[in-house]
């Protein structure tokens, strides 16, 4: 599972991508692989409970600005009245390949 930092702490950065490496239930902590620095970061479960880490399965357009999405990327709600050309540009420009992009 991949997570994104939603707040800056000593262990995590806002907007940084992490992959869950190991779960330590007794110590109530996670070992996360930092996808930017290739380092293991240890964080308590409370980071998730406080909302300092979120799932990357669904991100808003504003939170992906400046990020590169290396996996498949699906842009949803493109027919919504508030969806703009700028959002489409931001969303599409995050994908590393057109083969990994879907616009719905």
Secondary structure, DSSP 8 states (H G I E B T S, - for coil): -EEEESS--SS--TT-EEEEEEEETTTTEEEEEETTT--EEEEETHHHHTTSEEESSS--GGGGTT--B-S-EEE--TTSTT--HHHHHHHHHHBS-GGGEEE-
